[in-house]
Amino acid sequence: MRDYIHGEECIAFAVGGTGGHVLPALRIANNLPGEGRRILIGVGIEENPFVSQKEFSRFNVLGMNFSAGIFSGLYAIARGVKTAIKVLQKQKCTHVIGMGGFHSLPVLIAACYLRVPITLYEPNIIPGRVNKLFSFFSKRTLILFEEVKKQLFGKTKLLNLTMRSDNLNLPSKALLREEFGLDPDVTTILVFGGSKGAATMNKKISKILCGFKKEVQVIHLSGVSTKLKKLYELNGIKSYVATFLKEMNKAWKASDFAICRSGAGSIKEALIHHTPAMLIPYPHSMGDHQSHNAEFLEKVVGSAKVFEEKDFSEEEFCKSLDFFYDAKNRKQMQGKILKYLEMRKGEYIDSLLL
């Protein structure tokens, strides 16, 4: 049964200011059954470039982690909870879906105070602290990987990696590459560091690719600027460079392999598009969850190679670059992805009643 207040369904997504929080929320919001309202509420939501006020109503609340001090953190969270209570009441929210991270904390506390039912979304191998705590109070936690189930309280529901409405019947690799202004038959590498980019990663990887002796072309989503375009041009490498891309499915399909961080979204997309990946986990991720995600793709699935940023070796990276450049090696890794996906089960989000 759904939960209703005042007879109208309104589902609030507790999100943050990064693509990793908002993009999954938007996809779920657009695929949930029912015709009620959907709103976005959380810390930093006004700063997010992926959603506009026209698409979904969004409400910013104050909040922070405790890096600036425990008293500053508690004060900000308390103010955020007060605002969230007012928003949930005014919008007559019937359900809150928490997308994880401290960005969702004030909203989840407010929901518990108002006794509004909670569902959590946990896409990582290792659950975040907020989701782990609130899984005790939630109706269910939606997960993408079975491995996380034993680390959560209460009920869990394994989701399919894709939405039923997803259109993965995109044009061929060749046509997509032409759309990006690239050659249809040249080995193509997707490089990105998340929706806000990664300056260190941009510098290291672009330098290595410019010194690579084999013919490649690059789709590089830098997150901060497009200055890398000139660097690639000076080194005779065709490229498509942008700060970010909403239609990431096109970039994944156009590429032969990826060089990226190992956030949950990247891991999921690599599996969906059967794309081998060279992973450099973000070293400051909460609970080091990116390292666990990367290790899963490398050791359980067998379709990735992991490089830690703190002891990054250009020599080892270049050796692996040669390995990933070989089409036979990529085909073997794609076979391992397909084998993993054949064994995996999960429900579509649009078949669930919250």
N, C-alpha and C positions, 0 to 999 in steps of 0.2 A: 504494500500500500504506500502511496505517496503521502507526504505530510503537507497539510495546507493550513494556512492562517488567513482568515477573512476570505476564504474561498478562491484565492488566486495564487497560482504557483509563481514564486520568484526565487531563483537559485543564485546565490552569491558565490563568486569564485574568489577565494582569498589568495592573492598573488603578489608578486613583487615587481621590481623595475627592470628585470632582465628578460631576454627572449626565452631562456630556459624555463621560466615560470609562466609567462604569458602565452607563448605559442601553443603549448599543450592545453592550456585553459581554453583558448579560442577554439581549438579543434574539438574539444569535448563539448563546449557550449553549443557549437553548431551541429553536433551529432546526437545530443541527448533527445530522447523522445519527449513529446509535449510541446505546447505552444506558449508556455509562460515566459516571463521576463528573465533575462540573464544580466547580471551586473558584475563588475570587477571591483574589488576593494582590497587595499593592502598598502604596504610601505613602498613608496617610490613608484607607484603605478603611473603618476602623471609624467614621469620622465621616460616612459617606455615608448620607443618609436614604432612598435608593431601594432598598436591599436589606437583608434581615434574615438573621440566622444560620440561620433555619428554611428559607429559600429555597435558599441556597448556603452552604457552609462558606466563611468568609473569614478571611484571615490578614494581619495588619498587619506591615509591615517599615519600618525606619527609612530615611530618605532625604531629600534636599533639593537644590534647585538651588544655584548658587554665588553667589546674591545676598548671602548672609551671609559670604562669603569662601571662597576656594578650599580652604583647609585644613579649615574646618568642613564644607564640602560633601563633600570626599573622605572625611572621617572618618565622616560619617553614611552615605554610600553603602557604605563598607566594612562597617559594622555591618549595614546592610540586606542586603548580599550574603550575609553569614554566616548571617543568619536565613533568607533565601530558600533557601539550599542545604539547610538542615535541613528546611524545609517540603517542598520538592520531593522530597527523598529519602524522608521519612516518608510522604508522600502517594502515593509511587510514580508521579509524574507522567510521562506518556508524551508530552506535547506542551505547549508554552507558546504562548499567543496574546498578543502585546503590543499593547495598545490605545493606545500612544503617550505621550509626555511623560516628564518625569523620574520620575514615579510608577512607571513600569514598568522603569526602568533597573536597579535592583538585581536584580530578578527575571530580566531578560534576561541579565545578566552571569552569574548563577548557573546559568541554563540552558546557556549556552555552556560553562561550567566542567564541568558534569555531562554535557555532550553530549546534552542533551535537545533534540529538534527544535523550531524556532521558526517561527511564522507571525506576520506583522505585519498590523495593520489601520490603514490610513492614509486617513481620510475627507476631508482637506483638499486644496486646490489646490496648496499649498506644503507639502512634507513637513516634519514636525518633525525636529529634529536627532538625537534618539534613534532614530527610525524610519529616517532616512536612513543613519545609521551601521550599524545592525543589519540593514538590508536586504542588506548584503554577506554576512551569516552566515545569513540566514533561508532557509527552503525556498521561500517565496513571500511577496509583500506583496499583501494584498487592498486594492484601491483602488476609489473611487467615481467618479473622474474621470480620463479618459485623459490629461489635461494633466500629471498628476503623474508619469506613467510614466518620462519621460526624466530625471527628477531622482533616480531610485532605482537601486540596483544589483540584480542578480539578477532572478529571475522575478517577474512581477506578474500578477494576475488581477483583471479588471474585474468588480465585483459589480453585480447588479441593485439598484436603489435600495430595493426592497421585499423582504420575505421572502415565500416562497410561501404561508406560513400566515397572512399578514396579513389581517385582516378589515377592509377599507376600506368595506364595505357598512354604514356607520353610518346612523343615522336622518337625516332631512333636516335642512338648516340650521335650519328653523323649529322642529323638535322639539328639536334640540340647544340652541337658544337658550332655549327654555322650560325645559329641564333646568338651565340656568345661571341661571334666574330673570330672563331678559331677554325683550324683545318680539320676536316672530317676524319682523317686517317692517322693523325699523330697522337701518340700516347699522352693522355690528359690527366693532370694531377689536380685534385681539389685541396686547397689549403685554407684553413680558417681557424680562428682561436676563440670562437664564441661570439655572441651578439655584441659584446663590448670589445672584442678584439683581444690581442695579446701582443704587446709591443716587443717583448723579448723573443717570442716565437716568430713574429714577422721578420725580424732582423736576421735571426739565425737561419731560418728556412730559406728565405729569399737569397741569402748569400750562398748557401749550399747549392740551390737549384741553378743559380747563375754560373756556378763552376762545374756543373754536371756535364759530362762529355757526350751524353747521348741526347737525341732529339726528343724534346718534350714541350708541352705547352701547359699553361697554368690557369686555373680559375682560383683567384686569391681574394678572399673576403677578409679585409684587413681590420675592420671594426672601427678604425679611427681616421684614416685618410687614404687617398688613392695615389700617393706619390710613388708607390712601388711600380706602377705602370711604366714610368720612365726607366727605372732600373732594369726591368725585364727587356724593354726595347733596346737599351744600350748593349745588352748581352745576347741579342738575337733570339729572344724567346717570346713567342706569341702569348698573349695573356688577356684575360678579362679580370679587371681589378675593380672592386667596389667595397664600400664600407660594410654593407650587409645586403642580404637578398631574401625577400619574402618567399619566393618560390624555390626553396632549397631542394625540393625533389628534382628539379631540372638540373641543378648543379651536380647532385649525386649521380644521376643517370648519365650525364654527359662525361663523367670521369671514369678512369680506369682504376684508380685507387686514391685514397685520401691521406692527408697529413693533418692531424687535428688534435684538439684536446679530447678528453674522454668523459664529457658530461653525459647524462642519461640520454638526452636527445640525439647526440652524435652516435652513441652505441646503437640506439634503436634504428636510426636511419641507415647506418652501415649494414645492419642485418636486413632491413626491408629491401634495400637496393643491391644486396649481395656484393657489397664493395669491401675489398680488403683495406686495412688501414694501418698507418704508422701513427701510433698514439703517444702524445706527450702530456701526461696528466697535469692539470693545474695543481701546483704544489701546495697551495693554501686553501684548497677546498675543504669545507667543513667535514670533519671526521675522515679526511683523506678519501672521500668516497670516489673521486675520479680514479685513483690508483686501483681501487677494488673493481670498478667498472672495466678498466683497461685490462686488468689481470683476467677477468672473466672472458673477455673477447679473445685474449691471447691463449689462455690455457684450457678453457672449457670449450669454446667454439673452435679455436685454432685458425682465426682469420686475421690476426693482428700481430704487430711487434711493438713492444712498449719501450719507451725511452724516458728515464727520469730526468727532469730538468736540472736537478742539483748536481748530477754527475754526467751531464750530457757529453757524449763523445762524437765529434764530427766524423771521425774515421769509421766508427761503428755504424753511424747513421748512413754514411755514404755506401757502405757495404750492403746495408738493408735496402737502400734505394735501388741498387743494382738488382737485388733479389726481386723487389716489387715490380721493377721495370720488365722483367721476364714474363711474358704472357702465360707460359706454362705454369709458373708458380702461382700466378693470380688465379688461374683456373682451378688449381687444387684447393686454394683457400675458399673460392666461391662454392666448390663442392662441399666443403665442410660447413659452410653457412646453410646450404640447402638441407644437409643432413640434420643439422640442429633444428631448423624450422619444421622439418617433417615430424620430429618427435614432440614438438612444442604444441600445447593446446591453450585456448583462452577464449573468453567471451567478447563479443563486440559491445562497445559502450552503449550503442543505441538499442540494445536489447535489455538493458538494466533499468529497473524502476528504483529511483532513489528514495 
